[in-house]
Amino acid sequence: MDVTLHQLRLLAQVRDQGTISAAATAMHVTPSAASQQLSALEAAVGLPVLCRAGRGVQLTDAGHAMVRHADAVIRQIEAARADMEQMQTDVVGTIHLGVLESLTSSILPRLLTEMAARYPGLQLRTHQIETDALPRVTTGALDAAVVVDYPDAPGPRDNATVRHLLCRDWFKIVVPWEHPLRGPIVDLEALAHESMITSPLTTSCGRCIATACRQAGFEPDVVHQIQDYPGVLNLVAAGAGVALVADLGLLHPPPGVRILQPRRRICRHVELVYRDTSTARPSLRAFLEVLDLVADRAGLDRGGSERGAISAHPFSK
């Protein structure tokens, strides 16, 4: 049976994403290429591995069996990779890392510089992620990914992965510069009659903000649901509403906004997620070492205290 690892990973992505198109996007291939690979897999197996389910697809019994074998194969390859790395005298290898947009402009340049100085044989290849990266890590498409988890709206977990806290990222209130709210500390209830700009309410971030408002005793009047923080901040600067934005989204605020501290503090956790089978890899251990070092030097809140209640934003130095 001539089956490739890429085909197995693609099938696992279809299981997690629900459509061939979404699986193709996660694997950085075109939908037509993904369909061809899946057809080749079915030909090799001799049985259909997918069937139609409404507008999407779902795995057949044969497909589920192949994915179970894929999980075992991925773990074995991870173990072999760790063995090969451990035989090297120096730390060598490549880490495929999924990164968030806010991390790309902040910690990533420092991370690359420090890695080059400490471990020149270790390469980092980054892939910007917009949606949940967990399936791409579990299937081996990525070695690790920076993800955001909201204590008030937690995302999915997986027993095959490990989560490493990078920092706690605290939300601030952002209002137009001429807004009557001043501060520096403001009760969240003061936003009860304001037009609000948030991430889509179907996302963890949007649900987190809605939950915080409800806990403060009001239902937020969300007039604009915008996915990216620069778009949110530009709308606030234009006077379209107020927003709650995390510190890593406030690295480069536009003119025309005022940043205030909510009295009831709200945070999200920025974490690195990776497969538990990767812990034996010297390359991943070295990467974690450098990542922690850079985060500490940047003054991020690593979880030991509630620093920065009314502080400058991270990376402002």
URSULCOR-V521696 format. One record per backbone hydrogen bond with DSSP energy under -1.0 kcal/mol. NH is the residue of the N-H (numbers start at 0). CO is the residue of the C=O. E is the energy in kcal/mol with one decimal. If there is no record, write none. Layout:
BEGIN
nh->NH co->CO e->E
nh->NH co->CO e->E
END
This chain:
BEGIN
nh->2 co->0 e->-1.3
nh->7 co->3 e->-1.8
nh->8 co->4 e->-2.6
nh->9 co->5 e->-2.4
nh->10 co->6 e->-2.3
nh->11 co->7 e->-2.1
nh->12 co->8 e->-2.0
nh->13 co->9 e->-2.1
nh->14 co->10 e->-2.0
nh->15 co->11 e->-1.9
nh->16 co->12 e->-3.2
nh->17 co->13 e->-2.5
nh->22 co->18 e->-1.9
nh->23 co->19 e->-2.6
nh->24 co->20 e->-2.1
nh->25 co->21 e->-2.1
nh->26 co->22 e->-1.6
nh->27 co->24 e->-1.1
nh->28 co->23 e->-2.5
nh->33 co->29 e->-2.4
nh->34 co->30 e->-2.5
nh->35 co->31 e->-2.1
nh->36 co->32 e->-2.2
nh->37 co->33 e->-2.4
nh->38 co->34 e->-2.3
nh->39 co->35 e->-2.2
nh->40 co->36 e->-1.9
nh->41 co->37 e->-2.3
nh->42 co->38 e->-2.2
nh->43 co->39 e->-2.1
nh->44 co->40 e->-2.5
nh->45 co->41 e->-2.8
nh->50 co->57 e->-2.3
nh->52 co->55 e->-2.5
nh->55 co->52 e->-2.0
nh->56 co->17 e->-2.3
nh->57 co->50 e->-2.6
nh->59 co->48 e->-1.6
nh->63 co->59 e->-2.6
nh->64 co->60 e->-2.0
nh->65 co->61 e->-2.2
nh->66 co->62 e->-2.2
nh->67 co->63 e->-2.1
nh->68 co->64 e->-1.8
nh->69 co->65 e->-2.3
nh->70 co->66 e->-2.5
nh->71 co->67 e->-1.6
nh->72 co->68 e->-2.6
nh->73 co->69 e->-2.8
nh->74 co->70 e->-1.8
nh->75 co->71 e->-2.0
nh->76 co->72 e->-2.6
nh->77 co->73 e->-2.2
nh->78 co->74 e->-2.1
nh->79 co->75 e->-2.4
nh->80 co->76 e->-2.6
nh->81 co->77 e->-2.3
nh->82 co->78 e->-2.2
nh->83 co->79 e->-2.3
nh->84 co->80 e->-2.3
nh->85 co->81 e->-2.3
nh->87 co->84 e->-1.4
nh->92 co->120 e->-1.5
nh->94 co->122 e->-2.6
nh->96 co->124 e->-2.9
nh->97 co->143 e->-2.3
nh->98 co->126 e->-2.0
nh->103 co->99 e->-1.7
nh->104 co->100 e->-1.1
nh->107 co->102 e->-2.2
nh->110 co->106 e->-2.3
nh->111 co->107 e->-2.5
nh->112 co->108 e->-1.9
nh->113 co->109 e->-2.3
nh->114 co->110 e->-2.4
nh->115 co->111 e->-2.1
nh->116 co->112 e->-1.5
nh->117 co->113 e->-2.2
nh->118 co->114 e->-3.0
nh->121 co->118 e->-2.1
nh->122 co->92 e->-2.8
nh->124 co->94 e->-2.8
nh->126 co->96 e->-2.4
nh->128 co->98 e->-2.6
nh->136 co->132 e->-1.5
nh->137 co->133 e->-2.6
nh->138 co->134 e->-1.9
nh->139 co->136 e->-1.2
nh->140 co->135 e->-1.0
nh->141 co->135 e->-2.3
nh->142 co->95 e->-2.0
nh->143 co->95 e->-1.7
nh->144 co->272 e->-1.8
nh->145 co->97 e->-2.9
nh->146 co->270 e->-3.1
nh->148 co->268 e->-2.9
nh->152 co->149 e->-1.6
nh->160 co->157 e->-1.7
nh->161 co->273 e->-3.6
nh->163 co->271 e->-2.7
nh->165 co->269 e->-2.8
nh->166 co->269 e->-1.8
nh->167 co->300 e->-3.2
nh->168 co->267 e->-3.2
nh->170 co->265 e->-2.9
nh->171 co->244 e->-2.8
nh->172 co->259 e->-2.7
nh->173 co->242 e->-3.1
nh->174 co->257 e->-2.5
nh->176 co->255 e->-2.0
nh->178 co->175 e->-2.1
nh->185 co->260 e->-2.8
nh->189 co->186 e->-1.9
nh->190 co->187 e->-2.2
nh->191 co->188 e->-1.9
nh->193 co->190 e->-1.8
nh->195 co->220 e->-3.0
nh->196 co->241 e->-2.7
nh->197 co->223 e->-2.2
nh->202 co->199 e->-2.3
nh->206 co->202 e->-2.4
nh->207 co->203 e->-2.4
nh->208 co->204 e->-2.1
nh->209 co->205 e->-2.3
nh->210 co->206 e->-2.5
nh->211 co->207 e->-2.1
nh->212 co->208 e->-2.2
nh->213 co->209 e->-2.2
nh->214 co->210 e->-2.5
nh->215 co->211 e->-1.1
nh->216 co->213 e->-1.4
nh->217 co->212 e->-2.1
nh->221 co->219 e->-1.2
nh->222 co->195 e->-2.3
nh->223 co->195 e->-1.3
nh->225 co->197 e->-2.6
nh->231 co->227 e->-1.7
nh->232 co->228 e->-2.9
nh->233 co->229 e->-2.3
nh->234 co->230 e->-1.8
nh->235 co->231 e->-2.1
nh->236 co->232 e->-2.6
nh->237 co->233 e->-1.4
nh->238 co->235 e->-2.0
nh->239 co->234 e->-2.6
nh->241 co->194 e->-2.5
nh->242 co->173 e->-2.2
nh->244 co->171 e->-2.4
nh->246 co->169 e->-1.7
nh->248 co->245 e->-1.8
nh->249 co->246 e->-2.3
nh->257 co->174 e->-3.2
nh->259 co->172 e->-3.3
nh->260 co->183 e->-2.8
nh->262 co->185 e->-2.3
nh->267 co->168 e->-2.1
nh->268 co->148 e->-3.4
nh->269 co->166 e->-2.8
nh->270 co->146 e->-3.0
nh->271 co->163 e->-3.0
nh->272 co->144 e->-2.8
nh->273 co->161 e->-2.0
nh->275 co->159 e->-2.6
nh->277 co->274 e->-1.7
nh->278 co->275 e->-1.1
nh->280 co->277 e->-2.1
nh->284 co->280 e->-2.1
nh->285 co->281 e->-2.5
nh->286 co->282 e->-2.1
nh->287 co->283 e->-2.6
nh->288 co->284 e->-2.0
nh->289 co->285 e->-2.2
nh->290 co->286 e->-2.7
nh->291 co->287 e->-2.6
nh->292 co->288 e->-2.0
nh->293 co->289 e->-2.6
nh->294 co->290 e->-2.3
nh->295 co->291 e->-2.5
nh->296 co->292 e->-2.4
nh->297 co->293 e->-1.8
nh->298 co->295 e->-1.3
nh->299 co->294 e->-1.8
nh->301 co->299 e->-1.0
nh->306 co->304 e->-1.1
nh->315 co->312 e->-1.3
END
